[in-house]
Amino acid sequence: MEPVPVEEQSWTSATFAAYWFSDLINAGSWSQISSFVSLGLTWWQGLLATFTGGVLLCVVIVFNGIIGARLHVPFSISSRAAFGHYLSRFAVVSRMVIAWFWFSIK
């Protein structure tokens, strides 16, 4: 699978932002907002809290992916620089378990 040539790429910054935030439009997010309402927030405060959390999460995910995008190495290899050979296994396994839960909920 070859990447799309630069002259045929049509996504803009707004397209990327819309793609990232489309993840916030699902049943889990709406139930989170309704939980905020049941805790005493208004609907727009719950929506703002969910949106703010989504923005912060996007920033963390982008920073987490920079090393892989620039050096073309997977997380399991780049985690060895921070955690060492043996402790990087914990980082990889914990990421795997979190992914299992994430995909089972979505």
C-alpha positions in Angstrom: 0.0 0.0 0.0 1.6 3.2 -1.2 1.0 6.6 0.4 -1.2 9.0 -1.5 1.0 11.4 -3.6 1.2 15.0 -2.3 -0.6 16.4 -5.3 -3.6 14.1 -4.7 -3.9 14.8 -0.9 -7.0 16.8 -0.2 -7.3 16.8 3.6 -6.9 20.2 5.4 -6.3 21.0 9.0 -10.1 21.3 9.5 -10.6 17.9 8.0 -8.1 16.4 10.4 -9.7 18.2 13.4 -13.2 16.9 12.3 -11.8 13.4 12.0 -10.3 13.5 15.5 -13.4 15.0 17.1 -15.7 12.6 15.3 -14.6 10.1 17.9 -16.5 12.2 20.5 -19.8 11.6 18.8 -20.8 8.2 20.1 -23.1 6.7 22.7 -20.3 6.6 25.3 -19.8 10.4 25.1 -23.4 11.2 25.3 -23.9 8.9 28.4 -20.9 10.7 29.9 -22.5 14.0 29.4 -25.8 12.7 30.9 -23.8 11.5 33.9 -22.4 15.0 34.3 -26.0 16.3 34.2 -27.0 13.8 36.9 -24.1 15.1 39.0 -25.5 18.7 38.9 -23.8 20.2 35.8 -25.9 21.7 33.1 -25.9 20.1 29.6 -23.5 22.6 28.1 -21.1 22.3 31.0 -21.1 18.5 30.5 -20.6 19.0 26.8 -17.7 21.5 27.5 -16.1 19.1 29.9 -16.3 16.3 27.4 -14.9 18.5 24.6 -12.1 19.7 26.8 -11.2 16.2 27.7 -11.2 15.2 24.1 -8.9 18.1 23.2 -6.4 17.2 26.0 -6.5 13.6 24.9 -5.8 14.5 21.3 -2.8 16.5 22.4 -1.4 13.6 24.4 -2.0 11.1 21.6 -0.3 13.4 19.0 2.7 13.8 21.3 2.8 10.1 21.9 2.9 9.4 18.2 5.5 11.9 17.2 8.5 9.6 17.9 7.0 6.8 15.8 6.1 9.2 13.0 9.5 10.8 12.8 11.7 7.7 13.4 9.4 5.1 12.0 9.6 2.8 15.0 6.7 1.1 16.8 5.8 1.9 20.4 7.3 -1.4 21.7 10.7 -0.3 20.4 10.5 3.4 21.4 9.4 2.5 24.9 12.7 0.8 25.6 14.4 4.2 25.5 12.3 5.4 28.4 11.7 2.2 30.4 14.6 -0.1 29.5 14.5 -3.6 28.1 12.6 -5.3 30.8 10.2 -2.6 32.0 9.2 -1.8 28.5 7.4 -5.1 28.5 5.1 -3.8 31.2 4.4 -0.6 29.1 3.5 -2.7 26.1 1.4 -5.2 28.0 -0.5 -2.4 29.9 -1.1 -0.6 26.6 -2.4 -3.9 25.2 -4.8 -4.4 28.1 -6.1 -0.9 27.8 -6.7 -1.4 24.1 -8.7 -4.6 24.8 -11.0 -2.6 27.2 -11.2 0.3 24.8 -12.2 -1.8 21.8 -14.6 -3.9 23.8 -16.5 -0.8 24.9 -16.5 0.9 21.5 
